[in-house]
Amino acid sequence: MCEASAYLLKDGKEELFLKEVDIIEPEGDKLRLINIFGEQKIIKARIKRMSLVNHKILLESEEGGE
């Protein structure tokens, strides 16, 4: 499968935010992540790094939190 897991960078550590991410949509200053099961999460963050080979998305929370 080609889906990636999204991690949130928190206090210098990567915490799993959502598995099997298929879609990332910008919504103003937030991101909507949708996985292959239809689960959706919205977070006020930016994409810090994506590694498609490693199926990993690293998010960095912006001021104001989720």
N, C-alpha and C positions, 0 to 999 in steps of 0.2 A: 504494500500500500504506500501511497505517497503523502499521506497526511502527516502533519507535524504536531508536536506538543508545544504549548506556549508556557513559558516560565516568566515569573515576575521577579525582577531583581529587587531584593529587600535586605537592607543592612549588609550588603556585599554578598548575599547568598541567593541562589536561584531556587524559588519555590514554584512548584507546579501550579499553573493557573487553569489550564484546560487541555485535555488530551484529544487527539484525533482531530485537530483543527483543519477545516477544509476552506473556510472563507474568512477573510478579514476585511471589514468595511469601515472606512472613516466616517464618523458622525460628529462633525464640528471638531471639538478638542478631545473627543473620545474615540475609542475603537470598539466595534462590535465584532466579537469572534463567534463563529458558528462551527460546531463540529459535525461529523458525519451522522450523528444520531439526532441532530436538530437542536441540541442544547446550545443556548446562547448566553454569552456573558458580555457585559459592557464595562469598560474600564477607562479611566482618564489616564492615559499613558501614551508613550511613543515607542516605536519599534527601535530598539537599540541595535539588534543584530539578528539576521536570519541565516541559518545554515541549512540549505535545502538538502545537501548530501546527508547531513546528520538528522534531518527532520526536526529541527529545533528553531523556535522563535523566542527571542529574549526581549521582554518588555521592560521598560523603565517607567515607573510611576511618576507622574508630574505632580507639582504642588497641588494640594487639595485632595489627594487620595483618589479612591475609586468612586 
